């Protein structure tokens, strides 16, 4: 499970083991949307970026400036 936090962080939780698996700062502001499919996490933040990450890798796969406030 992935949780988007108000500080721009994403926490990955392993439900079966009931532990926090990983914690990463992705956005500069709160995360407004998050979606997961297999090993890919997509998130949109108040900073105007959409981030696409493969959880098997440490770095971001793609970052797109989606909108301006």
MODELLER restraints for C-alpha pairs under 7 A, 6 or more apart:
rsr = mdl.restraints
at = mdl.atoms
rsr.add(forms.Gaussian(group=physical.xy_distance, feature=features.Distance(at['CA:1:A'], at['CA:12:A']), mean=5.79, stdev=0.5))
rsr.add(forms.Gaussian(group=physical.xy_distance, feature=features.Distance(at['CA:1:A'], at['CA:13:A']), mean=5.14, stdev=0.5))
rsr.add(forms.Gaussian(group=physical.xy_distance, feature=features.Distance(at['CA:1:A'], at['CA:14:A']), mean=6.62, stdev=0.5))
rsr.add(forms.Gaussian(group=physical.xy_distance, feature=features.Distance(at['CA:1:A'], at['CA:15:A']), mean=6.89, stdev=0.5))
rsr.add(forms.Gaussian(group=physical.xy_distance, feature=features.Distance(at['CA:2:A'], at['CA:10:A']), mean=6.63, stdev=0.5))
rsr.add(forms.Gaussian(group=physical.xy_distance, feature=features.Distance(at['CA:2:A'], at['CA:11:A']), mean=5.70, stdev=0.5))
rsr.add(forms.Gaussian(group=physical.xy_distance, feature=features.Distance(at['CA:2:A'], at['CA:12:A']), mean=4.57, stdev=0.5))
rsr.add(forms.Gaussian(group=physical.xy_distance, feature=features.Distance(at['CA:2:A'], at['CA:13:A']), mean=6.21, stdev=0.5))
rsr.add(forms.Gaussian(group=physical.xy_distance, feature=features.Distance(at['CA:3:A'], at['CA:10:A']), mean=5.55, stdev=0.5))
rsr.add(forms.Gaussian(group=physical.xy_distance, feature=features.Distance(at['CA:3:A'], at['CA:11:A']), mean=5.21, stdev=0.5))
rsr.add(forms.Gaussian(group=physical.xy_distance, feature=features.Distance(at['CA:3:A'], at['CA:12:A']), mean=6.53, stdev=0.5))
rsr.add(forms.Gaussian(group=physical.xy_distance, feature=features.Distance(at['CA:4:A'], at['CA:10:A']), mean=4.69, stdev=0.5))
rsr.add(forms.Gaussian(group=physical.xy_distance, feature=features.Distance(at['CA:4:A'], at['CA:11:A']), mean=6.69, stdev=0.5))
rsr.add(forms.Gaussian(group=physical.xy_distance, feature=features.Distance(at['CA:4:A'], at['CA:31:A']), mean=5.45, stdev=0.5))
rsr.add(forms.Gaussian(group=physical.xy_distance, feature=features.Distance(at['CA:4:A'], at['CA:34:A']), mean=6.70, stdev=0.5))
rsr.add(forms.Gaussian(group=physical.xy_distance, feature=features.Distance(at['CA:5:A'], at['CA:30:A']), mean=6.18, stdev=0.5))
rsr.add(forms.Gaussian(group=physical.xy_distance, feature=features.Distance(at['CA:5:A'], at['CA:31:A']), mean=6.08, stdev=0.5))
rsr.add(forms.Gaussian(group=physical.xy_distance, feature=features.Distance(at['CA:6:A'], at['CA:29:A']), mean=6.67, stdev=0.5))
rsr.add(forms.Gaussian(group=physical.xy_distance, feature=features.Distance(at['CA:6:A'], at['CA:30:A']), mean=3.94, stdev=0.5))
rsr.add(forms.Gaussian(group=physical.xy_distance, feature=features.Distance(at['CA:6:A'], at['CA:31:A']), mean=6.08, stdev=0.5))
rsr.add(forms.Gaussian(group=physical.xy_distance, feature=features.Distance(at['CA:7:A'], at['CA:29:A']), mean=5.42, stdev=0.5))
rsr.add(forms.Gaussian(group=physical.xy_distance, feature=features.Distance(at['CA:7:A'], at['CA:30:A']), mean=5.05, stdev=0.5))
rsr.add(forms.Gaussian(group=physical.xy_distance, feature=features.Distance(at['CA:8:A'], at['CA:25:A']), mean=5.90, stdev=0.5))
rsr.add(forms.Gaussian(group=physical.xy_distance, feature=features.Distance(at['CA:8:A'], at['CA:26:A']), mean=5.77, stdev=0.5))
rsr.add(forms.Gaussian(group=physical.xy_distance, feature=features.Distance(at['CA:8:A'], at['CA:27:A']), mean=4.37, stdev=0.5))
rsr.add(forms.Gaussian(group=physical.xy_distance, feature=features.Distance(at['CA:8:A'], at['CA:28:A']), mean=5.45, stdev=0.5))
rsr.add(forms.Gaussian(group=physical.xy_distance, feature=features.Distance(at['CA:8:A'], at['CA:29:A']), mean=4.78, stdev=0.5))
rsr.add(forms.Gaussian(group=physical.xy_distance, feature=features.Distance(at['CA:8:A'], at['CA:30:A']), mean=4.56, stdev=0.5))
rsr.add(forms.Gaussian(group=physical.xy_distance, feature=features.Distance(at['CA:8:A'], at['CA:31:A']), mean=5.40, stdev=0.5))
rsr.add(forms.Gaussian(group=physical.xy_distance, feature=features.Distance(at['CA:8:A'], at['CA:45:A']), mean=6.96, stdev=0.5))
rsr.add(forms.Gaussian(group=physical.xy_distance, feature=features.Distance(at['CA:9:A'], at['CA:24:A']), mean=5.54, stdev=0.5))
rsr.add(forms.Gaussian(group=physical.xy_distance, feature=features.Distance(at['CA:9:A'], at['CA:25:A']), mean=4.18, stdev=0.5))
rsr.add(forms.Gaussian(group=physical.xy_distance, feature=features.Distance(at['CA:9:A'], at['CA:26:A']), mean=5.59, stdev=0.5))
rsr.add(forms.Gaussian(group=physical.xy_distance, feature=features.Distance(at['CA:9:A'], at['CA:27:A']), mean=6.67, stdev=0.5))
rsr.add(forms.Gaussian(group=physical.xy_distance, feature=features.Distance(at['CA:10:A'], at['CA:23:A']), mean=5.88, stdev=0.5))
rsr.add(forms.Gaussian(group=physical.xy_distance, feature=features.Distance(at['CA:10:A'], at['CA:24:A']), mean=5.40, stdev=0.5))
rsr.add(forms.Gaussian(group=physical.xy_distance, feature=features.Distance(at['CA:10:A'], at['CA:25:A']), mean=6.30, stdev=0.5))
rsr.add(forms.Gaussian(group=physical.xy_distance, feature=features.Distance(at['CA:10:A'], at['CA:26:A']), mean=6.76, stdev=0.5))
rsr.add(forms.Gaussian(group=physical.xy_distance, feature=features.Distance(at['CA:11:A'], at['CA:22:A']), mean=5.86, stdev=0.5))
rsr.add(forms.Gaussian(group=physical.xy_distance, feature=features.Distance(at['CA:11:A'], at['CA:23:A']), mean=4.54, stdev=0.5))
rsr.add(forms.Gaussian(group=physical.xy_distance, feature=features.Distance(at['CA:11:A'], at['CA:24:A']), mean=6.55, stdev=0.5))
rsr.add(forms.Gaussian(group=physical.xy_distance, feature=features.Distance(at['CA:12:A'], at['CA:20:A']), mean=6.08, stdev=0.5))
rsr.add(forms.Gaussian(group=physical.xy_distance, feature=features.Distance(at['CA:12:A'], at['CA:21:A']), mean=5.37, stdev=0.5))
rsr.add(forms.Gaussian(group=physical.xy_distance, feature=features.Distance(at['CA:12:A'], at['CA:22:A']), mean=5.08, stdev=0.5))
rsr.add(forms.Gaussian(group=physical.xy_distance, feature=features.Distance(at['CA:12:A'], at['CA:23:A']), mean=6.32, stdev=0.5))
rsr.add(forms.Gaussian(group=physical.xy_distance, feature=features.Distance(at['CA:13:A'], at['CA:19:A']), mean=5.97, stdev=0.5))
rsr.add(forms.Gaussian(group=physical.xy_distance, feature=features.Distance(at['CA:13:A'], at['CA:20:A']), mean=4.49, stdev=0.5))
rsr.add(forms.Gaussian(group=physical.xy_distance, feature=features.Distance(at['CA:13:A'], at['CA:21:A']), mean=5.19, stdev=0.5))
rsr.add(forms.Gaussian(group=physical.xy_distance, feature=features.Distance(at['CA:14:A'], at['CA:20:A']), mean=6.14, stdev=0.5))
rsr.add(forms.Gaussian(group=physical.xy_distance, feature=features.Distance(at['CA:14:A'], at['CA:21:A']), mean=5.83, stdev=0.5))
rsr.add(forms.Gaussian(group=physical.xy_distance, feature=features.Distance(at['CA:27:A'], at['CA:45:A']), mean=5.84, stdev=0.5))
rsr.add(forms.Gaussian(group=physical.xy_distance, feature=features.Distance(at['CA:27:A'], at['CA:47:A']), mean=6.45, stdev=0.5))
rsr.add(forms.Gaussian(group=physical.xy_distance, feature=features.Distance(at['CA:28:A'], at['CA:47:A']), mean=5.69, stdev=0.5))
rsr.add(forms.Gaussian(group=physical.xy_distance, feature=features.Distance(at['CA:29:A'], at['CA:45:A']), mean=6.18, stdev=0.5))
rsr.add(forms.Gaussian(group=physical.xy_distance, feature=features.Distance(at['CA:29:A'], at['CA:46:A']), mean=5.20, stdev=0.5))
rsr.add(forms.Gaussian(group=physical.xy_distance, feature=features.Distance(at['CA:29:A'], at['CA:47:A']), mean=5.59, stdev=0.5))
rsr.add(forms.Gaussian(group=physical.xy_distance, feature=features.Distance(at['CA:30:A'], at['CA:45:A']), mean=5.70, stdev=0.5))
rsr.add(forms.Gaussian(group=physical.xy_distance, feature=features.Distance(at['CA:30:A'], at['CA:46:A']), mean=5.59, stdev=0.5))
rsr.add(forms.Gaussian(group=physical.xy_distance, feature=features.Distance(at['CA:31:A'], at['CA:43:A']), mean=6.89, stdev=0.5))
rsr.add(forms.Gaussian(group=physical.xy_distance, feature=features.Distance(at['CA:31:A'], at['CA:44:A']), mean=5.84, stdev=0.5))
rsr.add(forms.Gaussian(group=physical.xy_distance, feature=features.Distance(at['CA:31:A'], at['CA:45:A']), mean=4.19, stdev=0.5))
rsr.add(forms.Gaussian(group=physical.xy_distance, feature=features.Distance(at['CA:31:A'], at['CA:46:A']), mean=6.28, stdev=0.5))
rsr.add(forms.Gaussian(group=physical.xy_distance, feature=features.Distance(at['CA:32:A'], at['CA:44:A']), mean=5.78, stdev=0.5))
rsr.add(forms.Gaussian(group=physical.xy_distance, feature=features.Distance(at['CA:32:A'], at['CA:45:A']), mean=5.34, stdev=0.5))
rsr.add(forms.Gaussian(group=physical.xy_distance, feature=features.Distance(at['CA:32:A'], at['CA:46:A']), mean=6.61, stdev=0.5))
rsr.add(forms.Gaussian(group=physical.xy_distance, feature=features.Distance(at['CA:33:A'], at['CA:43:A']), mean=5.55, stdev=0.5))
rsr.add(forms.Gaussian(group=physical.xy_distance, feature=features.Distance(at['CA:33:A'], at['CA:44:A']), mean=5.16, stdev=0.5))
rsr.add(forms.Gaussian(group=physical.xy_distance, feature=features.Distance(at['CA:34:A'], at['CA:42:A']), mean=5.66, stdev=0.5))
rsr.add(forms.Gaussian(group=physical.xy_distance, feature=features.Distance(at['CA:34:A'], at['CA:43:A']), mean=4.29, stdev=0.5))
rsr.add(forms.Gaussian(group=physical.xy_distance, feature=features.Distance(at['CA:34:A'], at['CA:44:A']), mean=6.47, stdev=0.5))
rsr.add(forms.Gaussian(group=physical.xy_distance, feature=features.Distance(at['CA:35:A'], at['CA:41:A']), mean=5.76, stdev=0.5))
rsr.add(forms.Gaussian(group=physical.xy_distance, feature=features.Distance(at['CA:35:A'], at['CA:42:A']), mean=5.21, stdev=0.5))
rsr.add(forms.Gaussian(group=physical.xy_distance, feature=features.Distance(at['CA:35:A'], at['CA:43:A']), mean=6.41, stdev=0.5))
rsr.add(forms.Gaussian(group=physical.xy_distance, feature=features.Distance(at['CA:36:A'], at['CA:42:A']), mean=6.41, stdev=0.5))
rsr.add(forms.Gaussian(group=physical.xy_distance, feature=features.Distance(at['CA:39:A'], at['CA:54:A']), mean=5.56, stdev=0.5))
rsr.add(forms.Gaussian(group=physical.xy_distance, feature=features.Distance(at['CA:39:A'], at['CA:55:A']), mean=5.55, stdev=0.5))
rsr.add(forms.Gaussian(group=physical.xy_distance, feature=features.Distance(at['CA:39:A'], at['CA:56:A']), mean=6.84, stdev=0.5))
rsr.add(forms.Gaussian(group=physical.xy_distance, feature=features.Distance(at['CA:40:A'], at['CA:52:A']), mean=6.97, stdev=0.5))
rsr.add(forms.Gaussian(group=physical.xy_distance, feature=features.Distance(at['CA:40:A'], at['CA:53:A']), mean=5.63, stdev=0.5))
rsr.add(forms.Gaussian(group=physical.xy_distance, feature=features.Distance(at['CA:40:A'], at['CA:54:A']), mean=4.55, stdev=0.5))
rsr.add(forms.Gaussian(group=physical.xy_distance, feature=features.Distance(at['CA:40:A'], at['CA:55:A']), mean=6.19, stdev=0.5))
rsr.add(forms.Gaussian(group=physical.xy_distance, feature=features.Distance(at['CA:41:A'], at['CA:52:A']), mean=5.84, stdev=0.5))
rsr.add(forms.Gaussian(group=physical.xy_distance, feature=features.Distance(at['CA:41:A'], at['CA:53:A']), mean=5.26, stdev=0.5))
rsr.add(forms.Gaussian(group=physical.xy_distance, feature=features.Distance(at['CA:41:A'], at['CA:54:A']), mean=6.41, stdev=0.5))
rsr.add(forms.Gaussian(group=physical.xy_distance, feature=features.Distance(at['CA:42:A'], at['CA:51:A']), mean=5.61, stdev=0.5))
rsr.add(forms.Gaussian(group=physical.xy_distance, feature=features.Distance(at['CA:42:A'], at['CA:52:A']), mean=4.52, stdev=0.5))
rsr.add(forms.Gaussian(group=physical.xy_distance, feature=features.Distance(at['CA:42:A'], at['CA:53:A']), mean=6.45, stdev=0.5))
rsr.add(forms.Gaussian(group=physical.xy_distance, feature=features.Distance(at['CA:43:A'], at['CA:50:A']), mean=5.64, stdev=0.5))
rsr.add(forms.Gaussian(group=physical.xy_distance, feature=features.Distance(at['CA:43:A'], at['CA:51:A']), mean=5.28, stdev=0.5))
rsr.add(forms.Gaussian(group=physical.xy_distance, feature=features.Distance(at['CA:43:A'], at['CA:52:A']), mean=6.69, stdev=0.5))
rsr.add(forms.Gaussian(group=physical.xy_distance, feature=features.Distance(at['CA:44:A'], at['CA:50:A']), mean=4.48, stdev=0.5))
rsr.add(forms.Gaussian(group=physical.xy_distance, feature=features.Distance(at['CA:44:A'], at['CA:51:A']), mean=6.43, stdev=0.5))
rsr.add(forms.Gaussian(group=physical.xy_distance, feature=features.Distance(at['CA:48:A'], at['CA:65:A']), mean=5.91, stdev=0.5))
rsr.add(forms.Gaussian(group=physical.xy_distance, feature=features.Distance(at['CA:48:A'], at['CA:66:A']), mean=5.55, stdev=0.5))
rsr.add(forms.Gaussian(group=physical.xy_distance, feature=features.Distance(at['CA:48:A'], at['CA:67:A']), mean=4.95, stdev=0.5))
rsr.add(forms.Gaussian(group=physical.xy_distance, feature=features.Distance(at['CA:48:A'], at['CA:68:A']), mean=5.72, stdev=0.5))
rsr.add(forms.Gaussian(group=physical.xy_distance, feature=features.Distance(at['CA:49:A'], at['CA:63:A']), mean=6.67, stdev=0.5))
rsr.add(forms.Gaussian(group=physical.xy_distance, feature=features.Distance(at['CA:49:A'], at['CA:64:A']), mean=5.50, stdev=0.5))
rsr.add(forms.Gaussian(group=physical.xy_distance, feature=features.Distance(at['CA:49:A'], at['CA:65:A']), mean=4.50, stdev=0.5))
rsr.add(forms.Gaussian(group=physical.xy_distance, feature=features.Distance(at['CA:49:A'], at['CA:66:A']), mean=5.36, stdev=0.5))
rsr.add(forms.Gaussian(group=physical.xy_distance, feature=features.Distance(at['CA:50:A'], at['CA:63:A']), mean=5.77, stdev=0.5))
rsr.add(forms.Gaussian(group=physical.xy_distance, feature=features.Distance(at['CA:50:A'], at['CA:64:A']), mean=5.16, stdev=0.5))
rsr.add(forms.Gaussian(group=physical.xy_distance, feature=features.Distance(at['CA:50:A'], at['CA:65:A']), mean=6.43, stdev=0.5))
rsr.add(forms.Gaussian(group=physical.xy_distance, feature=features.Distance(at['CA:50:A'], at['CA:66:A']), mean=6.22, stdev=0.5))
rsr.add(forms.Gaussian(group=physical.xy_distance, feature=features.Distance(at['CA:51:A'], at['CA:62:A']), mean=6.05, stdev=0.5))
rsr.add(forms.Gaussian(group=physical.xy_distance, feature=features.Distance(at['CA:51:A'], at['CA:63:A']), mean=4.64, stdev=0.5))
rsr.add(forms.Gaussian(group=physical.xy_distance, feature=features.Distance(at['CA:51:A'], at['CA:64:A']), mean=6.55, stdev=0.5))
rsr.add(forms.Gaussian(group=physical.xy_distance, feature=features.Distance(at['CA:52:A'], at['CA:60:A']), mean=6.38, stdev=0.5))
rsr.add(forms.Gaussian(group=physical.xy_distance, feature=features.Distance(at['CA:52:A'], at['CA:61:A']), mean=5.67, stdev=0.5))
rsr.add(forms.Gaussian(group=physical.xy_distance, feature=features.Distance(at['CA:52:A'], at['CA:62:A']), mean=5.11, stdev=0.5))
rsr.add(forms.Gaussian(group=physical.xy_distance, feature=features.Distance(at['CA:52:A'], at['CA:63:A']), mean=6.29, stdev=0.5))
rsr.add(forms.Gaussian(group=physical.xy_distance, feature=features.Distance(at['CA:53:A'], at['CA:60:A']), mean=4.83, stdev=0.5))
rsr.add(forms.Gaussian(group=physical.xy_distance, feature=features.Distance(at['CA:53:A'], at['CA:61:A']), mean=5.10, stdev=0.5))
rsr.add(forms.Gaussian(group=physical.xy_distance, feature=features.Distance(at['CA:53:A'], at['CA:62:A']), mean=6.91, stdev=0.5))
rsr.add(forms.Gaussian(group=physical.xy_distance, feature=features.Distance(at['CA:54:A'], at['CA:61:A']), mean=6.53, stdev=0.5))
